[in-house]
Amino acid sequence: MKPIMLHGHERAITQIKYNREGDLLFSASKGNKPNVWYSLNGERLGTFNGHQGAIWCIDVDWMTSKFMSGAGDNSLKLWDCQTGKEIASISTNSSVRTCNFSYSANMAAYCTDKALKHMCEMFIVDTRIVDDSLGSAEPILRIPINGPRVSSLLWGALDETLLTGHENGEIIQWDLKMGKKLNSTKKHTHLINDMQMSGNGSMFITASKDHTAKLFDSDDLQCLKTYKTERPVNSAAISPILEHVVLGGGQDAMDVTTTSARVGKFDSRFFHMVFEEEFGKVKGHFGPINSVAFHPDGKSYSSGGEDGYVRIHSFDQSYFEYAFDY
């Protein structure tokens, strides 16, 4: 399994995301230019230029026509995927930590940080028609978050609910029609770094600083499975075709200088979704893995690390033939 190495970022990768077909891979880093690559051969298609701060979150809509990025320069920008031009910019009071298009891409949700006397807030905006007026338009919904800040975000079924993961390990389900909490659960004990949906939207996986990843039912927030490691998990993804999950993590970036890559354990780890057993590791990064994503066809996966590299791994045939004994 020889990876394709994508080196377009000088600084640590914060998030990577495939579009729905999987022909393009979008990557964001603590630099100020998100990149887009051809996932087949690793050729860079282009960059989105305009932000002035670290890019914390990105998302692309299901038609691959609009791309969205939230950054530390207190703005959320929407771009035209075809030309790479900025089509709208929304100014915020603090940095944008999470952003997500709804499945239909008629709406987008984003959350801002707690900072400078500003509280963490969640916004829903209408993205059917995107032009300069979006920056001054009122959001459809604005929900102030009184408790711990939102660190990850997902849309629920039929674009009617939102799922937020918080700094204290809590997951809250929001009803968008009412703008109120529907349900909440606190199975994690620490910050939730990442949440990703399964292919059919019935489950989602969370990655937390408490050294575990957990699988939840996206309807009633029941915790179904727990995958334990011995270091913080920064990102986790569910295979679209097999009952596998991949976890990426490593020690905190600030502790890394004192350890070698071997001790730091900067590898992607594969677990069986049902049996919670680890069955494989992929080494390669020289720092913690900050984001992992499966290709929509399930035949490859990518990881982005603190070392600024994105690695695309295509699975060997033996991966698909491997069966658990039970």
N, C-alpha and C positions, 0 to 999 in steps of 0.2 A: 504494500500500500504506500505508494510514493506520493507525497502531497504536492499540490501546486502552492507555491508561496507567493502571496500578494504583498508587495511592499510599496504602499503608496502613502503611508502615514508615518510621520516622524515620531508621533507620540502614542501613548497607550490607546488601544482600541476600546471603545465603550459599548458599542452594539453592532451586530451584523444581522442582516435580514435578507432573505430571498423574496423575490416577487412570487406571484401565485404559480406561474409556469415554471419558475426555477431557472430561467435562462439568464437572469441578472441577479447579482449579489450586491447589496448595498452595505457600505461599512462607514461607521462614524468613529471618530477618535477625539482625544483631548486637544488635537489640533483644531483648526476652524473650517476645514473643508471636508464634507462628506464625499465619499468616492462611490462610483458604481463600476462593477466589473462584469465581464462575461464569465459565467460560472464554469463553462465548458473548458476554456483554455487559460483562464486567468488574465486575459487581456483587459487593460483598463479602458473603459468606455469614456469616462470623463469625471469631472469634479463639479460640485455645486458651490460656487464662490459667492460669499456675501456675509457670512457670520463673522463676528469679532471675538467669539469666545469658544470654550470647549463645547463640543456637541455631545449632549448627554443621551439623546434618544432620537430614533428615526423610525419612520414607517412609510410603507408604500401601499397605495390602494390596489384593489384586486384587478383593475384594468391596466395597471402600470402606467397610468396617465399622470397621476399626481404623486409627489413625494413630499414628505413632511419632516422637518428637523427642529428639535428644541435644543436651545443652547444656554450657556452660562452668560451670554450677553443680554439676558432678559428679553429674548424674543423667540417666537415660534414662526418659522418660515415655511411657506408652501412653494413648491417648484414644479415646473413642467418637466416631466421625465424625458420627453423627446428632445427638448432643446437645452435643458439644464438651466433655463432662465428662472429667476425668482418671479412668482406671480402674485404673492401676497406675503405680508409680514404683520404679525400681531405682537404688539409690545406688551410686556408683562411687568409686574412689580419686582419679581425675583427670577432666578434662573428656572428654566423649564426642565423638569426631571424626567417626565414620562409623557409620551404622546402615542396616540393610537387612532387609526381610522376605524370606523365601524365596518361591518362586513360589506354593507351596501356602498360604503364610502360617501353616503349622503351627509354624514356627520363625522366629526373628529372630537376626541377628548384629549385634554392635556392637564397636567398638574404642575403647580409652581411650588417652589421651595419655601420653607420657613426662613425668613431673613429680614434684617433691618426693620424690625417692628411690623413686618408684613407676615400674616399667617399663611399657612399652606392652603391653597384653594384649588378646586377642580372646576374646569370649564368645559362646556360642550358647545361647539360652534358648527354652523351649517356650512358644508363644503360642496354643495351642489353647484353653485356658481362661485368661482374663485377669481377675484380681481382685487384691485387696490382698496376697494371699499370694505373688504373683510377686516382690515386692521382697525377701522373705526366703528364697525358694526357691533351691536350688543350681542353677547353670547346667548344661545338658546337657554342655557342653564348655567348657574354659577353656584357651586356648593362650597361653603367654607368648611375646612376640616379643623375641628377644634383640638383633637387629640394629636398623636404622633403623626409626622408627615407621611405622605404617600410616597412609596419608593418604587412601586410597580403597578401596572394598570392593564386591564383586559376588558374587552367588550363581551357581554354575555350573549345568550341566545336571542335571535331575532332583533338585535339592537335595542332591546327593551331594558336591559340591566347593565350595570358596570361592576366589575370586580376590582377592588383595590387592595394591594398589599402594603402594609405599613412598617414603620421603623421598629415597632415593638413586637413584630411577628403576627399581628392580627390581619385577618382577611375580612373585608366588608363587602357585602353585595348591596348595590344601590338600585332603587327603582327610579328610572328616569322620568316617568310620567309624574310622579309625586315629588321627586327630588329628595327622597328620604331613604334611610337605611331599611333594608328588608331583613337582612340576616348578617350574622358575623360569627367568626370562629377564631380561636387563638391556639393553634396547634404548634406554631413555632415559638421559640423563646427569644429570637433575635431578628434583626433586620431582614426583610425579604428582598433579595437582590433582583429577582427576575421571576416572571410568570409567563408560561407559554401554553397555548391551547393544543389539544390533540387534533388530529385531522378532521374529525367529525364534530368537534366542539362539545362533546359530552363530558370531557374531563380536562383538567389543566394541571400542570406541574409547577411547583414553586421551588425556588432555590434560595437557601437562607444562609446567613452568617453563623447559624447555630450548628453547622457541619452536617445538615441533612437537606435532602430534597423530598418533597411530599407530593403525592398524587391526590387530587381532590375531585369530587363530583361537582361539575360546574353549576348544577341546578340547586342542590341543597347544601353544598359546602361540606359534605361528609368527607373525612380523611380516609382514603382507601388504602394507600401504601406509603411506606417510608423507606427511603434509601439513605443509609448512614455512611458517612466517610469520616476521616479524622482531620479534616481541615475545612475552612469556610467554602461553601458552594456559591459560585458567582452566577452560574447560569445552568439551565437544564432544558432539554428538549425531548419531545416524544417522537419516535419513528412513525412515519405515516403508513408503513406497510407491515412492520414486524412489531412484536411486543417487546420493544427495547426502549430504554431511555438512555440519554447520554448526559453526563454531568461534567461541568468544567469548573475549576476553582484553583485553589492554592492558598498559601498564606497571604495575608494582607500585603499590598505592595510595599508598605513602609518597613515591613520586617524582612524583606527579601534580600537586601544587600548582605546580610550576615550568613546566608545559606547558599549551598550549591543547588543546581537544578535537581540533583538527585534527591536531596533531603527535602527540598521545597515541594516535591511531588506535583509538578505542573503538568499533569497528564489528563486527557479526557478519559472518563471512566464509563464503561458501558454496563448497565444493569438490566436484568430481565424485569420487565414491567410487573409481572405477576408474582414471581418468586422472590423478588427483592435481592437477588444474588448477583454479585459482580462477576462478569464473565470475560471482560477484556479491558485493556488499557491502551491508549495511544499517546506516546510521548512526542516531544518536539518543541514545545514553547520554552523560552528562557525566562518565563515569569508567569504569574497567575493567568489563567484563562478567564477573560471577562465576559465572553459571550459565545454561545454555541447555537448552531441552527442546523436542522436536517434539511436536505434538499427535498422539495415536494414529492419527488418520485422515490425517495427513500434509498437511493443507490449511492448517495454520498452525503457527507456532512462537512460543515466548516466550523472553525474555531478562531476567535480573535483574542489576542493576548496583550498583556501589559508591555510586551516587547515591540508592539507596533506592527506585528505581522498578522495577516489573515492566512490560514492554511486550509485549503480545500482537499479533503481526503475522499477518494473514491474507493468504495469497499471492494475487496477481492471476492471471488466466487465463494470461497470457503465461508465467508460471513453469512451468506444466504442459506448455505446448506447446513450450517451448525444448528443442531437441535438439542434441547435440554432433555436429560434423562429424568423421567419422573414416573 
